[in-house]
């Protein structure tokens, strides 16, 4: 019982080293030594203030204290030490509340809020909540100032935030904190395209005369449809879910098979659609269908395998199935061996070893793991916490259970998503992925998770290395393929990204975001016909604001302005947040040169929340400023908005920002001011930060002032040449893969 989780109340403190990633890049050994010294300093100060060091998280430390006063005392002493030594800066966040202590970790709202306060701060600051403020005596030497209320992710009510105001400590500006919150949301939404849906997918080469023609799929593409039970008993429903997922997971480890991911295959019911229809929609030659029969000791599982195109049953067999874990795993092995034999696939030695090994020998641990996995796949914050609890339970029962370690790693990445980018969750994810790799360094999902964490930390080269390893160990890992492709897109390598996106799309062909991402990629390559094709298919699967936005810009690239404006109208009719719809529709109208409609939508978005809409969080503001002069002839308001953006952009660039939008928006500013020299300089800087979206210059009304300027014309010409070269290279890569036997997904299909 001594290891049972315990509920208590405590002051939770997060401290984080500012600029640690950059320091690691410059001198890894020095960074490591500084982190160790930082931990030792924390240990001494935490002990002095009766606290407890909960855990180290790379460049951060999580600690707990009996009271808010003691936590603030420790925070002040830490900041004063680094203020004097100037070795580096800390950000600190503190909150008091109920926590759940479980071995060497803590959970609860107090932990999450303290983390968010830390990330909201500035270097050298200490931020804390009202509950901590209440613990400061009137005569205390601890000074504080209120920064007002802030709406934090997953916190029901706005939270009043205080800053420690003792001499030498930094007090963040409220305006900068608001910008940080909004920009983090914006950046994370872009990142969301990359990871927590976890699919950026698809490939194809457009031919007008054969748009519906399928390219040849490899012979051994398999889709496992959800196992079902005619009587729909709860016991059998659970068994069917686990049988389906286990079979897909283990089949995907066989290199000779292309296995459709469960995200797509679970959408189809063989009782409602024909085998041929499902086969066509999933682009799978073979379908595996299973159902449980009977109950108790007489329970069996019936398996059928079909040639989808011919609607011909190739094999059927009944298997007896018990209730214990080993019976289920043995059934899984028998099915895979039967399928391999039927399709003439000889398993390698390593594939046979993997197939014959059990993930754990503890039945209760395996049951907890399966429960955690099912909770995790709900993709909900509350269910994710339940998943974490189940994975931890599995590890307590079976300490060498690599899948449970990786389950924790994946769940912590989800927490990163739900918290709008709190980096300490990534450190926890990295920790548990590395534990999984210590047990099996060929574990594809662990390399994938490390790559995803590196991506979110803007360590793109490291992310690519991890994704490559994940793919090398499991070519059916669609998330690794998708994330590899999306990372290359971020780096402007929109030609080489398509191979990975294509292979991922083949494994998850019913994901609307798959088509959206491919369409976006094609638009960047100026292959507007193909972009339209893929984006329209995405909208058929699920109408989304992102697909409509990219579709509109594709039609602008085709000079079909009327259709682009019609799409802007469709965006306004979507059931999405009003502010976002107005911003996106306004930008489309702007590029269509319908300035009245653009101004109307921009202005409505701006008036909805002026406190949170500024140049630091929304590029719409600089365009609104431009239109204030063009449409309303209000030069005074125009200058306030436009020059306000200039101040923000200059500040961010001087601080070393690597955000390509800052450099491009600076070019927009100089275009509005008619400064060709600085405009071109900023555009070149944007190119160096992987900007490739040429339509945002060639079709952007802001740059019309330079349309006849020789240097600007030369810039547009050179950029078009670069993109045309990338488009040719993308087609070359596709041809090479076809010649080597690696087929692509069909071009566009219905």
C-alpha positions in Angstrom: 0.0 0.0 0.0 2.9 2.3 0.5 3.2 2.9 -3.2 -0.5 3.8 -3.7 -1.1 7.3 -5.1 -1.8 9.9 -2.4 -3.8 13.1 -2.6 -2.5 16.2 -0.9 -2.2 20.0 -1.3 1.1 21.7 -2.1 2.7 24.7 -3.8 4.0 23.4 -7.2 6.9 25.3 -8.8 8.3 24.9 -12.3 11.6 26.4 -13.2 13.1 26.4 -16.7 16.4 27.5 -18.2 15.9 30.1 -21.0 17.8 29.5 -24.2 18.9 26.0 -23.3 18.3 24.5 -26.8 20.5 27.2 -28.3 23.2 26.6 -25.7 23.1 22.8 -26.5 23.7 23.6 -30.2 26.7 25.8 -29.4 28.4 23.7 -26.7 26.7 20.4 -25.6 29.2 19.6 -22.9 29.0 23.1 -21.3 25.2 22.9 -21.4 25.2 19.5 -19.7 27.5 20.8 -16.9 25.4 23.9 -16.4 22.3 21.8 -16.1 23.9 19.6 -13.5 25.0 22.7 -11.5 21.5 24.1 -11.8 20.0 20.9 -10.3 22.5 20.9 -7.4 21.6 24.5 -6.7 17.9 23.6 -6.8 18.4 20.7 -4.4 20.1 23.0 -1.8 17.5 25.7 -2.0 14.5 23.4 -2.1 15.8 21.7 1.0 16.3 25.0 2.7 12.6 25.9 2.1 11.3 22.5 3.2 10.4 21.5 -0.3 10.8 18.3 -2.4 12.5 17.9 -5.8 9.9 15.9 -7.7 11.8 15.4 -11.0 14.3 16.9 -13.4 13.1 17.5 -17.0 16.1 18.3 -19.1 16.5 22.0 -18.6 13.7 22.3 -16.1 13.0 21.3 -12.5 9.6 20.5 -10.9 9.4 20.9 -7.1 6.7 21.0 -4.4 6.5 23.0 -1.1 4.2 22.9 2.0 3.2 26.6 1.4 3.2 29.3 -1.2 5.4 31.5 1.0 8.2 28.8 1.0 7.9 28.3 -2.7 8.2 32.1 -3.3 11.2 32.2 -1.0 12.9 29.5 -3.0 12.1 31.1 -6.3 13.4 34.5 -5.2 16.7 33.0 -4.0 17.1 31.1 -7.3 16.5 34.2 -9.4 18.8 36.3 -7.2 21.6 33.8 -7.6 21.4 33.8 -11.4 21.0 37.6 -11.4 24.4 37.8 -9.8 26.2 35.1 -11.6 24.6 35.8 -15.0 25.2 32.2 -16.1 21.8 32.0 -17.6 18.2 33.0 -16.9 15.3 31.1 -15.4 11.5 31.4 -15.9 9.5 30.3 -12.8 5.8 29.6 -12.3 4.0 28.6 -9.1 0.5 27.5 -8.1 -1.0 26.0 -5.0 -3.7 23.3 -5.1 -4.6 19.7 -4.8 -2.2 17.2 -6.3 -1.9 13.4 -6.7 1.5 12.1 -5.6 2.4 8.8 -7.4 5.9 7.4 -6.7 8.3 10.0 -8.2 5.7 12.2 -10.0 2.8 14.5 -9.3 -0.4 15.2 -11.2 -3.3 17.6 -11.1 -4.5 21.1 -12.0 -1.9 22.6 -9.7 0.9 21.0 -11.8 -0.7 22.1 -15.1 -1.3 25.7 -14.0 2.2 26.1 -12.6 3.6 24.9 -15.9 1.5 27.3 -17.9 2.5 30.2 -15.7 6.2 29.4 -16.2 5.9 29.4 -20.0 4.0 32.7 -19.8 6.8 34.5 -18.0 9.9 36.4 -19.2 13.6 35.5 -18.4 14.2 36.4 -14.8 10.6 36.5 -13.7 8.5 34.6 -11.2 4.8 34.3 -11.9 2.2 32.9 -9.5 -1.5 32.7 -8.9 -3.9 34.3 -6.4 -3.7 31.2 -4.2 0.0 31.8 -3.8 -0.6 35.6 -3.3 -2.9 34.9 -0.4 0.0 33.3 1.5 2.1 36.5 1.6 1.8 38.4 4.9 1.3 42.2 4.8 4.7 42.8 6.4 6.5 40.2 4.2 9.7 41.1 2.4 8.1 39.4 -0.7 6.7 42.0 -3.0 4.2 41.3 -5.8 2.2 43.1 -8.5 -0.9 41.9 -10.3 -0.7 41.5 -14.1 -4.4 41.0 -14.5 -6.5 38.0 -15.5 -5.5 35.6 -18.3 -7.5 32.8 -20.0 -5.3 29.7 -19.9 -6.0 26.5 -21.8 -8.1 23.9 -19.9 -8.7 26.4 -17.0 -12.4 27.1 -16.7 -12.2 30.7 -15.4 -9.7 33.4 -16.2 -6.8 33.3 -13.8 -5.3 36.4 -12.1 -1.6 36.3 -12.5 0.9 38.0 -10.1 4.6 38.7 -10.6 7.2 38.7 -7.8 8.4 42.3 -7.7 11.5 42.3 -5.5 14.4 44.3 -6.6 16.1 42.9 -9.8 13.4 40.6 -10.8 11.8 41.0 -14.2 8.1 41.9 -14.3 6.6 40.8 -17.7 4.5 43.3 -19.7 0.8 42.2 -19.9 0.7 43.1 -23.7 3.7 40.8 -24.4 2.1 38.0 -22.4 -1.1 38.3 -24.4 0.9 38.2 -27.6 2.7 35.1 -26.4 -0.6 33.3 -25.6 -2.1 34.1 -29.0 1.1 33.4 -31.0 1.5 30.1 -29.2 -2.0 29.1 -30.2 -1.3 30.1 -33.8 2.0 28.2 -33.9 0.5 25.2 -32.3 -2.4 25.0 -34.7 0.1 24.9 -37.5 2.0 22.2 -35.6 -1.2 20.4 -35.1 -1.2 19.8 -38.9 2.0 18.0 -38.2 1.4 15.7 -35.1 -1.6 15.2 -32.5 -3.9 14.3 -35.6 -0.7 12.9 -36.6 -1.2 12.7 -40.4 0.0 15.0 -43.3 -0.2 12.8 -46.3 -0.6 11.9 -50.0 1.0 12.1 -53.5 0.2 12.1 -57.2 1.1 13.5 -60.5 -1.8 15.3 -62.2 -2.9 14.4 -65.7 -6.1 16.1 -66.9 -7.1 13.2 -69.2 -6.7 10.5 -66.5 -7.7 12.2 -63.2 -9.7 9.2 -62.1 -7.3 6.5 -63.2 -5.7 4.4 -60.5 -2.0 3.7 -60.4 -1.0 0.2 -59.7 -1.0 -0.7 -56.0 1.4 -3.3 -54.7 -0.1 -6.7 -54.6 0.0 -7.2 -50.9 -1.9 -4.2 -49.5 -4.2 -5.4 -46.7 -7.0 -3.8 -44.7 -8.2 -5.4 -41.5 -11.8 -4.3 -40.9 -13.2 -4.0 -37.4 -14.0 -7.4 -35.9 -17.6 -7.6 -34.9 -20.0 -9.7 -32.7 -23.5 -10.4 -33.9 -24.9 -10.2 -30.3 -22.8 -7.2 -29.5 -21.8 -8.3 -25.9 -19.6 -6.0 -23.9 -17.0 -8.7 -23.3 -16.8 -9.6 -27.0 -16.8 -6.0 -28.1 -13.7 -5.4 -26.0 -12.1 -8.5 -27.4 -12.9 -7.5 -31.0 -11.4 -4.1 -30.5 -8.1 -5.5 -29.2 -8.0 -8.3 -31.8 -8.4 -5.7 -34.6 -5.7 -3.3 -33.3 -3.3 -6.1 -32.4 -3.6 -7.7 -35.8 -3.1 -4.3 -37.6 -0.1 -3.5 -35.4 1.6 -6.9 -35.9 0.9 -7.1 -39.7 2.4 -3.7 -40.1 5.7 -5.0 -38.9 5.9 -7.4 -41.8 7.9 -5.6 -44.5 6.2 -7.4 -47.4 2.8 -6.0 -46.5 1.3 -2.6 -46.9 -1.2 -2.4 -44.1 -4.0 0.2 -44.0 -4.1 2.0 -40.7 -7.0 1.5 -38.3 -7.8 5.3 -38.5 -9.1 4.6 -42.0 -10.2 0.9 -41.9 -12.3 1.3 -38.7 -14.7 3.6 -40.7 -16.2 0.7 -42.7 -18.7 -2.0 -41.7 -18.8 -5.1 -43.9 -22.4 -5.6 -42.9 -23.3 -2.3 -44.6 -21.1 -2.0 -47.6 -19.9 -4.5 -50.2 -16.4 -6.0 -50.1 -15.6 -4.3 -53.4 -16.8 -0.9 -52.3 -14.7 -1.0 -49.2 -11.7 -2.3 -51.1 -11.9 0.6 -53.5 -12.3 3.2 -50.9 -9.3 1.9 -48.9 -7.2 1.1 -52.0 -6.5 -2.3 -50.5 -6.3 -5.5 -52.6 -7.0 -7.8 -49.6 -9.6 -7.4 -46.8 -9.5 -9.4 -43.6 -12.9 -9.7 -41.8 -13.4 -11.3 -38.4 -16.3 -11.9 -36.0 -16.7 -13.6 -32.7 -19.2 -16.4 -32.3 -20.8 -17.6 -29.1 -19.9 -17.0 -25.5 -18.0 -18.6 -22.6 -16.1 -21.8 -23.3 -17.6 -22.2 -26.8 -16.5 -18.8 -28.0 -14.7 -18.8 -31.4 -13.4 -16.2 -33.9 -14.3 -16.7 -37.6 -11.7 -15.2 -40.0 -12.3 -14.5 -43.7 -9.9 -13.1 -46.2 -11.1 -11.6 -49.5 -9.6 -10.4 -52.8 -11.4 -7.1 -52.8 -11.3 -6.4 -56.5 -12.8 -9.8 -57.4 -15.0 -10.0 -54.3 -13.6 -13.5 -54.0 -13.2 -15.2 -50.6 -9.7 -16.6 -50.4 -9.8 -18.2 -47.0 -12.0 -18.8 -44.0 -11.4 -20.6 -40.7 -12.7 -20.8 -37.2 -10.3 -20.3 -34.2 -11.1 -21.2 -30.6 -10.3 -18.2 -28.3 -9.9 -18.1 -24.5 -10.2 -15.1 -22.2 -6.6 -14.9 -21.2 -3.9 -12.6 -22.8 -1.8 -15.5 -24.1 -4.8 -17.0 -25.9 -5.4 -13.7 -27.7 -1.7 -13.3 -28.6 -1.5 -16.8 -29.9 -4.5 -16.3 -32.1 -2.9 -13.2 -33.5 0.2 -15.2 -34.4 -1.8 -18.0 -36.1 -3.7 -15.4 -38.2 -0.6 -13.7 -39.4 1.2 -17.0 -40.3 -1.9 -18.1 -42.2 -2.1 -14.8 -44.2 1.7 -14.9 -44.9 1.5 -18.4 -46.2 -1.6 -17.7 -48.3 0.1 -14.7 -50.0 3.4 -16.5 -50.4 5.3 -14.3 -48.0 8.3 -15.8 -46.2 8.9 -14.0 -42.9 12.5 -13.0 -42.0 14.2 -14.3 -38.8 13.7 -11.0 -37.0 10.0 -10.8 -38.1 9.4 -14.3 -36.7 11.2 -13.5 -33.5 9.1 -10.4 -33.0 5.9 -12.3 -33.8 6.7 -15.0 -31.3 7.6 -12.7 -28.4 5.0 -11.5 -25.9 5.1 -7.8 -24.9 4.9 -8.8 -21.3 4.3 -12.0 -19.2 2.0 -10.3 -16.8 -1.7 -10.6 -17.8 -2.8 -7.7 -15.5 -0.1 -5.4 -16.9 -1.2 -6.2 -20.4 -4.9 -5.6 -19.6 -4.0 -2.2 -18.1 -1.9 -1.4 -21.2 -4.8 -2.2 -23.5 -7.2 -0.1 -21.4 -4.7 2.8 -21.5 -4.3 2.4 -25.3 -8.1 2.5 -25.8 -8.4 5.6 -23.6 -5.5 7.3 -25.4 -7.1 6.7 -28.8 -10.2 8.7 -27.8 -8.0 11.8 -28.1 -9.6 13.7 -25.3 -7.9 15.4 -22.4 -9.7 13.6 -19.6 -9.3 10.2 -21.3 -5.7 10.9 -21.9 -5.1 11.3 -18.1 -6.9 8.0 -17.6 -4.6 6.5 -20.2 -1.5 7.8 -18.3 -2.8 6.2 -15.1 -3.3 2.8 -16.9 0.2 2.9 -18.5 1.8 3.6 -15.1 -0.2 0.8 -13.6 1.1 -1.6 -16.3 4.7 -0.5 -15.7 4.3 -1.0 -11.9 3.3 -4.6 -12.7 5.8 -5.1 -15.5 8.8 -2.8 -15.4 10.2 -4.0 -18.7 7.1 -3.4 -20.8 8.3 -1.2 -23.6 4.9 -0.7 -25.1 3.7 0.8 -21.8 6.7 3.1 -21.7 5.9 4.3 -25.2 2.2 4.6 -24.2 3.3 7.1 -21.6 5.5 8.9 -24.1 2.6 9.3 -26.6 0.2 10.4 -23.8 2.6 13.1 -22.7 2.9 14.4 -26.3 -0.9 14.7 -26.2 -0.7 16.7 -23.0 1.7 19.0 -24.8 -1.1 19.5 -27.4 -3.8 20.1 -24.8 -1.6 22.6 -22.9 -1.0 24.6 -26.1 2.7 23.7 -26.1 4.0 23.4 -22.5 7.5 22.0 -23.2 7.9 20.1 -20.0 5.5 17.4 -21.3 7.9 16.9 -24.2 10.7 16.3 -21.7 8.6 13.6 -20.0 7.8 12.1 -23.4 11.5 12.0 -24.4 12.4 10.4 -21.1 9.9 7.5 -21.5 10.7 7.0 -25.2 14.4 6.6 -24.3 13.4 4.0 -21.6 11.5 2.1 -24.3 14.6 2.2 -26.6 16.8 0.9 -23.9 14.6 -2.3 -24.0 14.5 -2.4 -27.9 16.5 0.1 -30.0 14.6 -1.0 -33.1 11.2 0.2 -31.7 9.8 2.3 -34.5 7.2 4.2 -32.4 9.8 5.3 -29.9 11.9 6.9 -32.6 8.8 8.5 -34.0 8.0 10.0 -30.6 11.5 11.4 -30.2 11.2 12.9 -33.7 7.9 14.6 -32.9 9.3 16.1 -29.7 12.3 17.4 -31.6 10.0 18.9 -34.2 8.1 20.8 -31.6 11.4 22.0 -30.1 12.3 23.4 -33.6 15.2 20.9 -33.9 14.3 19.9 -37.4 17.5 18.1 -38.4 17.3 15.9 -35.3 13.6 15.3 -36.0 14.4 14.1 -39.5 17.0 11.7 -38.2 14.5 10.2 -35.8 11.8 9.9 -38.4 14.2 8.1 -40.8 15.0 5.6 -38.1 11.3 5.0 -37.3 10.6 4.4 -41.0 13.7 2.1 -41.4 12.4 -0.1 -38.6 8.7 -0.1 -39.8 7.9 1.0 -43.3 4.2 0.9 -42.4 4.5 3.5 -39.7 2.3 6.1 -41.4 2.8 8.7 -38.6 6.5 8.6 -39.1 6.1 8.9 -42.9 3.6 11.8 -42.5 5.8 13.7 -40.0 8.9 13.2 -42.1 7.0 14.7 -45.1 5.6 17.6 -43.1 9.0 18.4 -41.6 10.5 18.6 -45.0 7.7 20.9 -46.1 8.5 23.2 -43.2 12.1 23.3 -44.4 10.9 24.4 -47.9 11.8 21.0 -49.4 8.4 20.6 -51.1 9.8 18.3 -53.7 11.3 15.6 -51.6 8.5 15.8 -49.0 6.0 14.3 -51.4 7.4 10.8 -51.4 6.9 10.4 -47.7 3.5 12.1 -47.8 2.4 9.7 -50.6 3.5 6.6 -48.7 1.7 7.8 -45.6 -1.5 8.5 -47.6 -1.6 5.0 -48.9 -1.7 3.7 -45.3 -4.5 6.2 -44.2 -6.5 7.0 -47.3 -9.7 8.1 -45.5 -8.1 11.0 -43.6 -9.4 14.4 -44.9 -6.3 16.1 -43.7 -4.2 13.8 -45.9 -5.7 15.3 -49.0 -5.6 18.8 -47.5 -1.9 18.5 -46.9 -1.1 17.2 -50.3 -3.2 19.9 -51.9 -1.3 22.5 -49.9 2.0 21.0 -51.0 1.0 21.0 -54.6 -0.1 24.7 -54.3 3.3 25.6 -53.0 4.7 23.8 -56.1 2.4 25.9 -58.3 0.8 22.7 -59.6 -2.6 24.3 -59.1 -4.7 21.8 -61.0 -3.4 19.0 -58.9 -3.9 21.1 -55.8 -7.5 21.7 -56.7 -8.1 18.0 -57.3 -6.7 16.9 -53.9 -8.3 19.7 -51.9 -11.8 19.1 -53.4 -11.4 15.4 -52.4 -10.5 16.5 -48.8 -13.6 18.6 -48.6 -15.7 15.7 -49.8 -14.4 13.7 -46.8 -14.9 16.6 -44.4 -15.4 20.3 -45.2 -12.7 22.2 -43.3 -11.6 25.8 -43.1 -8.0 24.8 -44.0 -8.9 22.9 -47.2 -11.2 25.7 -48.4 -8.5 28.3 -47.7 -5.9 26.4 -49.7 -8.5 25.7 -52.5 -9.2 29.5 -52.8 -5.5 30.3 -53.2 -5.2 27.5 -55.8 -7.9 29.1 -57.8 -6.2 32.5 -57.4 -3.1 30.8 -58.9 -5.3 29.7 -61.8 -6.6 33.3 -62.1 -10.1 32.1 -61.4 -10.9 35.0 -59.1 -14.7 34.4 -59.1 -14.4 30.9 -57.8 -12.0 32.0 -55.1 -14.5 34.6 -53.9 -17.2 32.0 -53.9 -15.0 29.8 -51.7 -14.6 32.7 -49.3 -18.3 32.9 -49.0 -18.4 29.1 -48.2 -15.9 29.6 -45.4 -18.1 32.2 -43.8 -20.9 29.6 -43.7 -18.9 27.0 -41.9 -19.6 26.2 -38.3 -16.2 27.5 -37.1 -15.1 30.3 -34.8 -16.4 33.6 -36.2 -13.1 35.5 -35.8 -11.1 32.8 -37.7 -13.6 32.7 -40.5 -13.5 36.5 -40.9 -9.7 36.6 -41.0 -9.3 33.8 -43.6 -12.2 35.0 -45.8 -10.9 38.6 -45.5 -7.4 37.5 -46.7 -8.9 35.7 -49.7 -11.0 38.7 -50.7 -7.9 40.8 -50.4 -6.0 38.6 -52.8 -9.0 38.8 -55.1 -8.7 42.6 -54.9 -12.2 42.9 -53.5 -10.9 45.4 -50.9 -14.4 46.4 -49.6 -15.2 42.8 -48.6 -11.7 42.3 -47.3 -12.0 45.4 -45.1 -15.4 44.4 -43.8 -14.3 41.0 -42.7 -11.0 42.1 -41.2 -12.7 44.9 -39.3 -15.3 42.5 -37.8 -12.5 40.1 -36.7 -10.5 43.0 -35.2 -13.5 44.4 -33.3 -14.3 41.0 -31.9 -11.3 41.1 -29.6 -8.8 44.0 -30.1 -6.9 43.0 -26.9 -5.9 39.7 -28.4 -5.6 40.6 -32.1 -2.3 42.5 -32.8 0.5 42.2 -35.3 2.4 39.8 -33.0 -0.4 37.3 -33.2 -2.1 37.9 -36.5 -0.7 39.0 -39.8 -4.2 40.3 -40.7 -3.5 43.5 -38.7 -1.0 44.9 -41.1 -3.3 44.3 -44.1 -6.2 45.9 -42.1 -3.9 48.9 -41.6 -3.2 49.0 -45.4 -6.9 48.9 -46.1 -7.7 51.7 -43.6 -5.8 54.0 -46.0 -7.1 52.4 -49.3 -10.7 51.9 -48.4 -11.5 54.4 -45.6 -8.8 57.0 -46.4 -8.0 57.0 -42.7 -4.3 57.5 -42.9 -3.9 58.2 -39.1 -5.4 54.8 -38.1 -3.5 53.2 -41.0 -0.2 54.4 -39.7 -1.0 53.4 -36.1 -1.7 49.8 -37.2 1.1 49.5 -39.8 3.8 51.2 -37.7 2.7 49.2 -34.7 3.5 46.1 -36.7 6.9 47.5 -37.7 7.8 47.9 -34.0 6.8 44.4 -33.1 8.6 42.8 -36.1 11.8 44.7 -35.6 11.8 43.6 -31.9 11.2 39.9 -32.7 13.9 39.9 -35.4 16.4 41.6 -33.2 15.7 38.9 -30.5 16.7 36.3 -33.0 13.3 35.1 -34.2 13.5 32.2 -36.7 9.8 32.6 -37.6 9.6 33.0 -41.4 6.3 35.0 -41.0 8.2 37.8 -39.2 10.6 38.3 -42.1 7.8 38.1 -44.7 5.6 40.5 -42.9 8.5 42.9 -42.6 8.7 42.8 -46.4 5.0 43.6 -46.5 5.6 46.6 -44.2 8.3 47.9 -46.5 6.1 47.4 -49.6 3.4 49.5 -47.9 6.0 52.2 -47.3 7.3 51.9 -50.9 10.8 51.0 -49.7 12.0 48.6 -52.5 15.5 48.1 -51.1 14.5 47.0 -47.6 11.5 45.0 -49.0 13.8 42.9 -51.2 16.2 42.5 -48.2 13.4 41.2 -46.1 12.2 38.8 -48.8 15.7 37.4 -49.1 15.8 36.9 -45.3 12.4 35.1 -45.6 13.9 32.8 -48.3 16.8 32.0 -46.0 14.2 30.9 -43.4 12.6 28.4 -45.9 9.9 30.7 -47.4 8.6 29.2 -50.7 5.0 30.6 -51.0 5.6 32.7 -54.2 1.9 33.4 -54.7 1.9 35.6 -51.6 4.2 38.0 -53.5 3.2 37.5 -57.1 -0.6 37.8 -56.4 -0.4 40.1 -53.3 -1.8 43.6 -54.0 0.6 45.1 -51.4 3.5 44.5 -53.8 1.8 46.0 -56.8 3.8 49.2 -56.2 6.9 47.3 -57.3 5.4 45.4 -60.2 7.5 47.2 -62.9 10.6 47.6 -60.8 13.5 45.6 -62.5 14.9 44.2 -59.2 11.5 43.1 -58.0 10.6 41.5 -61.4 13.9 39.7 -61.2 13.2 38.4 -57.7 9.8 37.1 -58.8 11.4 35.4 -61.9 14.1 33.7 -59.8 11.6 32.5 -57.2 9.4 31.1 -59.9 12.4 29.3 -61.5 13.2 27.8 -58.1 9.7 26.5 -57.6 9.5 25.2 -61.2 12.7 23.3 -60.6 11.2 21.8 -57.4 8.1 20.7 -59.3 10.2 19.0 -61.9 12.2 17.2 -59.2 9.1 16.0 -57.5 7.9 14.4 -60.7 11.4 12.8 -61.2 11.3 11.4 -57.7 7.9 9.9 -58.4 9.1 8.3 -61.6 12.1 6.8 -59.9 10.0 5.3 -57.2 7.6 3.8 -59.8 10.6 2.3 -61.6 11.9 0.7 -58.4 8.5 -0.8 -57.7 7.2 1.7 -55.1 3.8 2.8 -56.3 2.0 6.0 -55.4 -1.6 6.5 -54.3 -4.0 7.1 -57.1 -4.0 10.6 -58.4 -7.5 11.7 -57.2 -10.3 9.3 -56.6 -14.0 9.2 -55.9 
